[in-house]
């Protein structure tokens, strides 16, 4: 099987959002995957974006599976986001051939023992723990993993990134559910960077943003950089859309990435010569990886 994955397009924040979508659509038409997965933070939840973004993706005539990102609920409720994305549930599974794909919703926080869905950046309230996968979803996930299939896991936030508040807070509890299961691959977005790691025999792949790196603190904390690049509002844009194609057969998983470039200002220009931000690489690319299956 073959499927295409992208994330963090942030259509409304891009100077070339329509171009990025057209590049993605053109690519999908060429490679002809069985389905597409969006890892969240696709676009603002508006009627206009139904036509500008969702209708264009749906015009490809293949299934498009959506993950909810934190920015989808910045200005609207979870219920509105579900309606916009034509989702019945915030987390769900689907099957293709002999593989079950599990799509998580990690856009919750916990305060005073209560699990609360993101809305209007309420997760930044004092004494909040975020992001988390809530108890009810963990119980559902445990049940989903009980049928002895092969599994691929999609989430907006990382199940492995230990940098500050980037990864899912209860990621160790989730990874414990993977023990003795045939987890082929875990993929996430959110970090706006490129990363691949193996842990306990399971591959974890962070898909770079389709549109840009955000490094606002790096710029705004420096008077010199603020005067020179403050107009960017922390955005370092990619010239072309980034994505990956994933092929799975009985012997291998082949993740085919792309090499890109920055539209104008680069991390070097703003003092990030290591090209590391939020614990991941911010080189303008999605890495290609081959994983041999046992």
Legacy VTK file of the C-alpha trace (Angstrom):
# vtk DataFile Version 3.0
C-alpha trace
ASCII
DATASET POLYDATA
POINTS 294 float
0.000 0.000 0.000
1.006 3.603 -0.460
-0.280 6.726 1.276
0.749 10.381 1.445
1.138 12.232 4.749
1.526 15.943 5.423
0.936 18.221 8.365
0.895 21.756 9.707
0.091 23.481 6.447
-1.366 26.484 8.329
-2.933 27.662 5.087
-4.095 31.028 6.433
-0.632 32.013 7.640
1.210 31.280 4.401
2.012 33.928 1.790
1.724 31.151 -0.802
-0.949 28.877 0.684
-2.800 28.190 -2.572
0.477 27.348 -4.271
1.384 24.892 -1.512
-1.968 23.133 -1.844
-1.666 22.935 -5.623
1.820 21.433 -5.287
0.492 18.814 -2.877
-2.437 17.972 -5.146
-0.198 17.740 -8.205
2.122 15.374 -6.342
-0.729 13.133 -5.197
-2.023 12.865 -8.755
1.406 11.669 -9.883
2.101 9.101 -7.138
-1.529 7.886 -6.912
-1.653 6.787 -3.259
-4.542 4.866 -1.743
-5.291 7.678 0.725
-3.994 10.910 2.297
-3.424 11.730 5.972
-3.341 15.275 7.343
-1.660 15.468 10.747
-3.514 18.590 11.833
-3.171 22.394 11.842
-4.439 22.405 8.286
-6.286 25.721 8.175
-8.667 27.982 10.055
-12.145 26.553 10.530
-14.109 28.848 8.217
-16.686 28.464 5.458
-14.234 30.015 2.985
-11.648 27.330 3.737
-14.119 24.582 2.945
-13.799 25.652 -0.680
-10.187 26.850 -0.618
-8.726 23.842 1.175
-11.035 20.913 1.918
-12.818 20.797 -1.429
-9.483 20.825 -3.244
-8.218 17.870 -1.239
-11.491 15.991 -1.642
-11.429 16.600 -5.404
-8.660 14.000 -5.650
-11.264 11.297 -5.243
-9.399 9.305 -2.580
-9.997 9.210 1.189
-8.514 12.076 3.210
-8.089 11.258 6.906
-7.826 14.250 9.229
-6.061 14.576 12.575
-7.144 17.408 14.844
-4.381 19.915 15.636
-4.230 22.519 18.382
-4.751 25.383 15.929
-7.994 23.925 14.601
-9.577 24.787 17.957
-7.922 28.159 18.548
-11.092 30.010 17.616
-13.836 27.379 17.658
-15.064 24.416 19.644
-14.173 20.789 19.109
-17.727 20.203 17.865
-17.328 22.894 15.186
-13.982 21.438 14.141
-15.466 17.964 13.779
-18.269 19.329 11.615
-15.783 21.285 9.476
-13.623 18.203 8.891
-16.642 15.897 8.416
-15.532 13.713 11.320
-17.920 11.765 13.505
-15.386 11.432 16.300
-12.246 13.272 17.417
-10.304 9.980 17.427
-10.986 6.970 15.259
-9.493 4.055 13.334
-9.691 2.703 9.820
-8.288 -0.337 8.078
-6.539 -0.893 4.789
-5.426 -4.368 3.730
-4.184 -6.041 6.924
-3.183 -2.840 8.745
-5.261 -0.859 11.243
-4.590 2.878 11.309
-5.339 4.631 14.604
-5.846 8.410 14.568
-5.502 10.035 17.995
-6.722 13.371 19.279
-4.079 14.737 21.655
-5.605 18.235 21.865
-6.671 17.987 25.486
-5.269 19.279 28.739
-5.801 18.267 32.331
-6.547 20.571 35.249
-7.563 19.468 38.747
-7.903 15.908 37.449
-10.355 16.868 34.714
-9.713 16.221 31.001
-10.674 19.271 28.938
-10.653 19.752 25.157
-8.600 22.606 23.713
-10.578 25.742 22.956
-9.229 29.237 22.432
-5.821 28.276 23.857
-7.384 27.483 27.219
-4.612 24.914 27.727
-2.349 27.810 28.719
-4.318 28.379 31.899
-2.428 28.085 35.171
-1.856 24.603 36.597
-2.745 22.919 33.308
-0.993 19.798 32.062
-0.877 19.530 28.283
-1.048 18.072 25.751
-2.566 14.810 26.883
-4.593 11.919 25.549
-7.516 11.688 27.993
-8.497 8.615 29.961
-11.513 7.710 27.830
-9.408 7.811 24.671
-6.687 5.688 26.303
-9.275 3.058 27.161
-10.579 3.154 23.591
-7.039 2.873 22.242
-6.266 -0.128 24.439
-9.343 -1.839 23.019
-8.346 -0.935 19.453
-4.946 -2.554 20.015
-6.422 -5.817 21.304
-7.315 -7.510 18.011
-3.852 -8.765 17.022
-3.492 -6.691 13.865
-0.621 -4.599 12.528
-0.927 -0.936 13.512
0.101 2.523 12.368
-0.506 5.408 14.792
-1.129 9.027 13.778
-1.179 11.935 16.235
-0.720 15.679 16.040
1.646 15.871 19.011
4.683 13.632 19.365
4.765 10.386 21.312
8.530 10.707 21.740
9.663 14.362 21.853
10.885 15.178 25.373
11.529 18.866 24.636
9.507 21.140 26.954
5.747 20.821 26.296
6.021 19.533 22.741
5.299 15.848 23.261
2.133 14.262 24.645
2.427 14.496 28.431
1.292 10.912 29.084
3.313 9.489 26.194
5.012 6.863 28.380
1.605 5.498 29.362
0.638 5.349 25.695
3.877 3.675 24.670
3.271 1.061 27.354
0.130 0.072 25.450
2.398 -0.753 22.487
4.215 -3.527 24.351
3.831 -6.883 22.591
1.862 -5.218 19.775
2.926 -5.082 16.132
3.272 -1.307 15.847
4.664 -0.675 12.376
5.018 3.099 12.602
4.023 6.184 14.616
3.778 9.535 12.802
3.124 13.018 14.168
3.245 16.665 13.184
3.130 19.787 15.432
6.898 20.247 15.898
7.464 21.958 12.534
10.610 19.944 12.009
12.028 16.700 10.710
12.853 13.808 13.035
13.124 10.033 13.078
13.895 7.778 16.034
13.574 4.132 16.999
12.468 3.266 20.529
11.894 -0.270 21.759
11.874 -1.440 18.154
9.140 0.999 17.100
9.830 3.748 14.510
8.667 7.283 15.347
8.625 9.785 12.498
7.917 13.509 12.895
6.640 14.946 9.617
7.954 18.436 8.945
5.476 21.253 8.461
4.196 21.610 4.927
4.593 25.363 5.219
7.079 26.844 7.662
9.132 26.907 10.841
8.003 29.211 13.644
10.823 30.560 15.817
9.297 33.734 17.193
11.044 33.665 20.553
14.413 33.428 18.829
13.671 36.646 16.931
11.701 38.626 19.512
14.197 38.032 22.350
16.913 39.818 20.367
16.709 43.563 19.737
18.859 43.224 16.636
16.834 40.359 15.157
13.559 41.993 16.115
14.437 45.146 14.218
15.627 43.194 11.193
13.093 40.362 11.002
10.209 41.346 13.279
7.943 41.707 10.240
8.071 37.923 9.808
6.263 37.416 13.145
8.468 34.408 13.750
7.636 32.620 10.490
10.410 31.227 8.290
8.515 30.020 5.245
9.299 27.102 2.946
9.363 27.766 -0.777
7.607 24.510 -1.642
5.212 22.216 0.194
6.745 19.374 2.205
5.181 15.911 2.624
6.091 12.222 2.640
4.920 9.129 0.794
4.795 5.900 2.794
4.867 2.453 1.217
4.291 -0.682 3.274
4.699 -4.259 2.135
5.480 -7.527 3.905
9.206 -6.810 4.199
9.686 -3.032 4.441
8.301 0.373 5.228
9.673 2.946 2.816
9.190 6.599 3.734
10.030 8.806 0.764
10.668 12.418 1.732
11.477 15.550 -0.228
14.228 18.154 -0.117
13.060 21.755 -0.063
14.373 25.237 0.606
13.441 28.335 2.520
11.486 31.011 0.712
13.801 33.836 1.846
14.997 34.166 5.451
16.692 31.042 6.813
17.602 29.789 10.305
21.174 30.935 9.659
19.881 34.474 9.278
18.230 34.416 12.717
21.087 32.737 14.586
19.908 29.112 14.456
22.962 27.731 12.696
22.441 24.336 14.369
19.108 24.042 12.533
17.536 22.612 15.691
14.349 24.059 17.222
11.831 22.445 19.591
14.056 19.381 19.748
13.920 18.567 16.014
15.757 19.449 12.803
14.473 22.496 10.950
16.270 21.767 7.721
13.729 22.289 4.905
13.107 18.651 4.176
11.308 15.462 5.075
13.772 12.614 5.550
13.643 9.406 3.551
13.837 6.262 5.691
13.712 2.535 4.997
12.574 0.281 7.841
13.008 -3.463 7.551
10.169 -5.460 9.072
10.810 -8.589 11.076
LINES 1 295
294 0 1 2 3 4 5 6 7 8 9 10 11 12 13 14 15 16 17 18 19 20 21 22 23 24 25 26 27 28 29 30 31 32 33 34 35 36 37 38 39 40 41 42 43 44 45 46 47 48 49 50 51 52 53 54 55 56 57 58 59 60 61 62 63 64 65 66 67 68 69 70 71 72 73 74 75 76 77 78 79 80 81 82 83 84 85 86 87 88 89 90 91 92 93 94 95 96 97 98 99 100 101 102 103 104 105 106 107 108 109 110 111 112 113 114 115 116 117 118 119 120 121 122 123 124 125 126 127 128 129 130 131 132 133 134 135 136 137 138 139 140 141 142 143 144 145 146 147 148 149 150 151 152 153 154 155 156 157 158 159 160 161 162 163 164 165 166 167 168 169 170 171 172 173 174 175 176 177 178 179 180 181 182 183 184 185 186 187 188 189 190 191 192 193 194 195 196 197 198 199 200 201 202 203 204 205 206 207 208 209 210 211 212 213 214 215 216 217 218 219 220 221 222 223 224 225 226 227 228 229 230 231 232 233 234 235 236 237 238 239 240 241 242 243 244 245 246 247 248 249 250 251 252 253 254 255 256 257 258 259 260 261 262 263 264 265 266 267 268 269 270 271 272 273 274 275 276 277 278 279 280 281 282 283 284 285 286 287 288 289 290 291 292 293
